[in-house]
Amino acid sequence: MNIHHIGIEVREIEKSIQFYKSFLGLEPSQFITFQGEQLVFLEGNGFTLELISSNECTNPASIHFAIQIDPLTEWIEQLRSKGFEPLEGPYELKNGWKTVFYNGPDNEIIEFIQQKYLK
């Protein structure tokens, strides 16, 4: 079993498309209208993100998603060079993972994890 995609309700779909293009290098692959809502699928690096345009989006900050990357420090510097600063971290967890958190345009939390297990 694999995760197919992660979906986020957003207030301004164009703003979110531009954010995720710049932030993660994702590109729009499909535009779909379903039950009156505009859906956009963004893809890149084996990852698919669904943006759902919703005028009723009241609390998107209640979600977060995590992306496994390696090495974490290079990603932080790459994002910093584009003007993105971490919301929290980076942290090193007791299990050896390193993690850092960013805010998306609708206050969704984007977590990056570098998995390194302590032996």
N, C-alpha and C positions, 0 to 999 in steps of 0.2 A: 504494500500500500504506500502511495506517495501523495504528498500534498499537491494538488493541481494548481491552486492559486490562492491568494489572500485578497479579500475585498474590503474596501474602505468607502464609507459614505463621505462625500465631500460637498462643500457648498459651492465652490467655484471650480468646475472641472478643468478649464483651460489653465488656471493658475496651478492646479495640482499636477497636470500633465507636464508643464514646464519645470516645476520643482523636481519631479522624479526623473525627468530627462537629465537635468543638471546634477542632481544629488546622487543618483544611482546609475545613470547612463541607460535608463530604460527607454524604449521606443514604442510608440503606439503600434499595435498589430491588428486590432479589431475595434470597430465602433458598432455598437448594437443598441437599438431601442427596445426596451422590454417593459411592459406594463407602465408606459408613460415616462420611464426613467432612461436617461442616457447612460450607457455602460461603455467604458473604454478599457481595453486590456493592454497593458504595457508589458513588454518582455525584454529580457537581457540577462546574460550570464546564467542561464538555466533557471531563471526566476520569473514568475508571472504575477503581476499585481493588477487587480480589477478596481477601477475607480467608478463609483456609482454617484451620479449627479442627483442630489436630493435637496430640494428647498426645505424639507422638513428635518434636515440634519441638525439635531439639537445637542448631541453630546458625543462627537467623534473621539474625544480624548479618552474615552473609556477603553480604548483598544491599544494594543501594541503588537508589533511583530519583530521577530529577531532573524537576522541574516548571519550565517556563518561565513567568516572571511579569514584570510591569513595573508600577511601579518597585520594585526590591528593597527600598529603605529603608522604603517604606510597609508592605510585608509584614512586615519585621522588627519595626517598631513595633507593628503590629496584633497579631502573635503575642506580643510582649513584654507587651502590655496584658492578654493572656489567661494570662500566667504562663509562657510558653515562652521559654527562653533558648537561643541558638545553642550547638551543640556546638563548632563551628569557624567562624571568619570573622566578618564578611564579608571576602572577598578580591576583588581586581581582578586578572584574568588578563591576560597580555600581548596577547591577541587582543581585549581590550576587554570581555570578559564580566565580570560581577560574580556572585559565588556565595557561598552560606552553607549550612551543614549543621546539621541537627537530628537528635536521636535519636527513634525511635518507641518504642512500649511494649515491643516485643520486640527492642530494640537495632538494628532496621533503620535505615539511614541515609537521611534525606530531604534531598535537595539542592534548593535553589531557584536558578535561573539567570536573570539578566537579560542578554539578548544585545544587546550594543552593539558593533558592529565598528568598530575603528579604521580610519580612511581615510587 
